[in-house]
C-alpha cells in the first residue's frame, strides 16, 4: 500500500473491519533519506534506501543483506557502515578507473603485451599501461562499438594496429565499418549498413560481424594500403544480425538473432564452408546471442533474454543445460580463477557481474558494479575488467580461500 502523509485506509476482510493509519511522522521518516537512523521497515514502499544513505541493520538480522551494495559500486566510504565491505567468494576489487560520467564505455581490448584500451560511444579511445595509468586519449569522431589489437607480419617486420568497429555518432549518419589506427596512420573502411558489433583475428585476418548480417574479412596488404577488404560471408536465410563470434578448431561460431551459425574455415586455402544454423525456435521477439565461449567439447552462450546455456559439440549441439537469468544479459566471458577453476562471467543490464562455475553451471555469486555492464576483458592472466555505461572500469582480482590475491593492491 502506498500512503500519502495523512492517508487512512480501510481494509475489509470477511466482514471484519480493520483500519491502518499511516502516521504522518512515520511517513516523513520513511521518505527522508531512506527511512531514518534505523532504516526502512521491510515490506514498505520506502524500503529502498536513498543514494546518499546506507541503512542500519534491521532488528531481524536474518533479513539483512550480506554485502554493502554501495561499497561494491565504489561509492560507500563509511567505516561505520553496518553492511559488509566485501565481495562474493573468490574476487576482490583492485581499482576503479573513471573516464567521465558521460562516456559510455562500449569496448575493451588488450594492446600489445602490457596495455589495454577502451572505446566509448562518444568516439574516444583511452589507453592504459599495466599499472593502470592513463597514457593516451584519442577522439576518432565515431562511436567505437568494439576494439581489437592486430599485429601482422609485413615486409618491414611486425606492425601494430588498433582496429575499431565503428558507427556514426548520429544514427542517421554514414560510417558503419572499421577504423584503423597505427604507427601515425589512420584509415576508415565503411563497408556495412549497420553497426559492427564484434571483431576477431583469425590466422592474420580481421573478421568483423555486423548487425546487417554480414561478416567482412580484412587483412594487411602493403605499407601504401595497409588494410584492405578480402571477402564477405553472408547467409541470406537466417543471419539478420550478428552480435558475437568465436573461433575454435577451424570452426567459426557466430551468435545471431535467435540462434548460432557456423562455418568451417581454411584460411590458407581461402575456403570458408557454411556449416549450418542452430535455431533456438523463439517464435516471438527472438533474442540476440551476445556471448560465446568454449571449453573442451562444450559451447557456452548467453542471450539478451537472460539465457546462459551450454551445447555439446560432439552430440550435434544437443543442449546440456540452460539457466535463465531474471535480468537481461549484456556481455559474457570465460576465464580461470586463482584456484584454476574455469568460470563464466555474466554482465547484466542492471549492472550486476555474476559468476558461474563452468563445470556445474552453479552460480558462485554476484556483485553490483555498474549501471549497465557493457564489456568484460580478461587482462594479464591475473585480472578481469568490467566496463559500464557509467563511464567506469572496475579492475577485479581473484582471491584464494586463504585470502591471498592474484596481485598486490595498486593505489
N, C-alpha and C positions, 0 to 999 in steps of 0.2 A: 504494500500500500504506500502510495506517495502522498504525504500530507503537506498542506501549507502550514503557515505558522500558527493558525488558530483553528485548525480543522478538527471536527469531531465526526467520527464515522460510526454508524450503527450497523451491527452485524446480526443477522437473523439466522439462527440455525435450529431447525426442528422446533420452532415455536419459542425457543428460549432467546430472549433479547439481551444482548450484551453491548456494551459500548467501549470504544477505545478512544481515549482522549490523548492527543499528542500535545504535551505541554509546550508552551511557546519557548521556554528557555532550553528545553531538551532539543528542540528542533534547531534553535540557533547554535547550540553547541555541536549538533550534528553537521551543520553546513560549514561551520567555521574551521578551516584548516584540517578537515578530515576527522573531526569528532572530539576535539578537546584533548586533555592530557592523557586519558586512559585509552583513547582511540575509539573508533565507532563500534557500535554493538553489532554482532553478527546477524545477518539476515535482514538488515535495514537498508534502505536505498542509498544511504550515505556511508556504506561500509567500505567504500573505496577511498583511500587517503588521498589528500591533495599532493601535487607535485613537490610542494615545499615542506612537506611534513612526513615524518616517519612515525607511525603509531607505536604506542607501547603495547606490551603483551596483553592479551585477553585474560580474564580470570580462568577460563578453561584453556590451559596451555596446550592441550592436545589439538586444538584448532588453530594454533598459531603457526603461520608459515615458517619453514625452517630457515630459509635464506632471505637476506635483505635484497630485494629486487633493485632498489635504488643503488645499492653498492655494486651490484653486478653490472649496472649500466654506467658505473664510474661517477655517480652523482651524490652518493652519501658519504660524507666525511665525519659524521657524528660518532665520536668514540664511545659515547654512552648509548648508542643505538641498541635496542633490545633484540634486534634480529641478528642472525649470524652473518658476519662479513666473510663469507666463504663461497666456494663454488662447488658444483657437483663432483662426485668422486672422480679423480683422475686428471682434473685440469685446474689451472690457475691462470689468472690474467697477469701478463708481464707488463703491458704498457697499452695506453690508448693514444693513437695518433689522430690529431684533429686537423682536418683540412679546413673547411669552413662549413657553416651550417647550411648554406645554400648550394653546396657542391655535392650532389647526389653521386655516390661512387657506384659505377656500374661494372668495373672490370679490375682484375688484379693479375699480375704476371711476374714471374722471376725474370731478371735481366742479368745475363751472364752468370757468374758463379756466386756472387755475393750481394746482389742488389735486387730490388723489386720495384714495380711501378703500379700506379693506379690511374685509371681513366674515369672521367666524370661526364655527366650528362651535359654540363656547360661547356665541354670541349677542352678541359685542362688535363694534362698528363703530369703526374708527380712521380719522382723517383727518389727512393731512399737507399742508404747503404745498409750494411749488415749490422750496424749499431743503431739503426732506426733514426738516422739523421737525414733530414730532407736535403738533397743535394741539387736537384734541378726541378724547374717548373716550365712547362711549355703550353701555349694555347694554340690548338690546331684549328679552331673555329668550327669544329664538327663534333657532334656527340660521339663519344668513344664507347661503343657498346661491348667491345671485347679487345683483349690485348694478348700478344704472344711474341716471344723472342725468337728471332730467326738468324742463324749464323751459317750461311752456305760457304762452301769452298769455292774460291774464284781463281782467276788467272794470276792474281797477286797475293793469294793466301786467303784465310778466312775473313769474311766481312760480317759486321754485326748490324742487324736491323731490328727495329721495333715495329711490328705490324699491328695496326689498329683497325678493327671493324668499326665503320662509321655510318652515321646517318645525319641528315641536316638538322640544325638546331630548331628550325621551324618544320613542322610535319608536312607542310605543303611544298617545301623546297626540294631541290635536286641535290644528290650527293650520297647515294647509297652504294657502299662498296668497301674498299680498304684504303688506308692511308699509311704510307711507308716513311719511316724516319730512320736515318742512319748516316754517320760519317759526314755531317754537314749537308745531307741530302734529304729532300722530301719529295714525295710523289703521291698523287691521288689517282686511284683507278676506280671509277664509278661504273660498275657493271651490273648492279642489281636494281630492282624496282621497289624493294622493301629493305628494312634494316638487316645487316649482317649480325647474327646472334652468337656465332661460335667460330673459333679458329682452331686448326690443328696442323702441326708439322708432321709430315709422313714422308720418310725417305727423301729428304731435301726439298719437298714440295709443300706449298701452303694450301690447305684445304679450307674453304670458307663456306659456312652454311647460312642460309638466309631465310627470312620469313616468306620470301616469294617462292620457296620450294626448290631452289637450285643449289647445287654445290659447285662452286667455281674452284679451279686448280691453277695456282700461280707458281712460278719458280724464277730463280735468278738466271739472267741471260748474259749480260755484259756490263762493263762499267758505264758505257754510254746509255744503256737502257737496263737498269738493274733488275726490276721485277716486271714480268710480263705474264699475261694470262695464257695458259696452255690448253685447257679444256673445260667443259661444263658437263656435270652429271645431272640428269633430271629424269624423274618418273612422273609422267603426266597424270597417272591414275590416282595415286594415293597421297603423294607428298605435297600438301598445300601449305606447308610451313615447317621449317627446321629450327630446332632450339637447342640441340646438343649433339656432340659427336664423340665417338670412342673408337680407337684403332687397336686391334689385338690379333696376332697370328694371321696377318694378311686379310683380316676382315674389318671392314668399316661399318660400325653400327651408328645409326642416325636416329635421334629422337625427334619425332614429328608430332603432328596433331593427331591424337588418338591412337598412336602406335609407334612401332620401331621398324625401320627399314634397314637393309643390309646389302653391302657389296663385297665381292671378293676382289682384292686388288693385287696386281702385279705391276708395280710402278716401273721397274726396269724394262719390261716389255710393253709398257703403255697399254695394259689390259685392265679394264675395270668392268667386272661382270655383275649385273644386278642379280642379287640372290633371292629377294622376296620381301614381303612386308608382313609383320605381325600386327594384326588389328585387335585392339582392346575391346571392340564392339560396344563403344559408348554411343548410344543412339542420340541422346540429347546433349548438346554442348560438350563435345569431346574435349578432353584436357590436353595440355601440351606436355610432352615428355622433356623436362628441363634438366635432367641429370642422368648420366650413365656411368657405371663403374663395373669392373670385372675382377673376380677373384677365383682362381682355378677354373672350374667348369661352370661357374655361376655368373650370370649377367644381372646386375642390380640396376634399378631405375627408380626415379621419382617423377611424379606428375604434379601439375599445378593444382589439381583437385585434392592433393594430400596423400596420394598413394605412395608407399615405399614398398617396392616389390622385388622379387627375385625369380629369375628364369634359369632353367637348367639347359645349357647349350647342347650337350650330348643327347639330351632327351627331347630333341626337336623343339626346344624352347618352351617346355612344359613349365607351368608355374609351380614353384616350390614354396610359396608363401607370399602374402601381401598384407601389409599393415596400413590402415588408413588413419592419417592424422586428422585432428579436428580443425587444423589450420591449413590454409593454402601454403604449399611448398614453393619456395623461390629458387633454391640452389642446393647442391649437394657435392660432397667429395668423399673419397675413400682414403684413409691413411692408417698409420700404425701408432699406437700409444707407446709409452715408455717401457711397458712390460712386454711389448711385441705382439699385443692383441690388435687385430685389424678391426677398425670401426668405420661406421658411416656417419658423416657429419651432415645434418639436415638443417637448412635455414628456412625460416617461415616468414610469412607476410606480417606476422605480429611481432617480429624482431627476436624470436627465440632461436638459439643454437641448440639443437638436440643431437644426442649422441646415441647411436645404436651399436651393439656388438655384432660383428658381421656373421659370426658362426651361428648365433641363435636368433638374430634379429630382435633381441631383447633391448629395451630402452634403458640405458645406463643413467641418464639424467638430462637436464636441460638448464640453460641459463638465458635470462633476458638481457640481450646485449645492445640491440638497435631498435629503431622504429620499424624498419623492414630490413631483413638480411638480404643483401644483393649478390654477394660473391664470397667464396672461400678460396684460400691459397695455402697449400702445404709448402712451407718455406724452410729450407736449410735442414730438413730432416728432424728438426728439434721443435719447430713451432708450427702452428697453423694460424692463419689470419682470417678474420671475418670482417667484411666491409658492409656498410649500410647506407641507406638513403639519408641518414642524419649527418653525413659528412665525416664520419669517424671510421677508423680501422682499429680493431682490437687485436692485440697480439697475445695468443694463448700458448702456454707451455704445458707439457704433460707432467703429471705428478705421480710418483710411485706411492704404493700404500704406506711406506715408512715416512712419507712427507718429502722425500728428495725430489727435485725437479730436474727437467731436461736442460736447464740453463740457469745461470746466476741472474738475479734481477738486474735489469738495466734501468738506471734512474735518469 
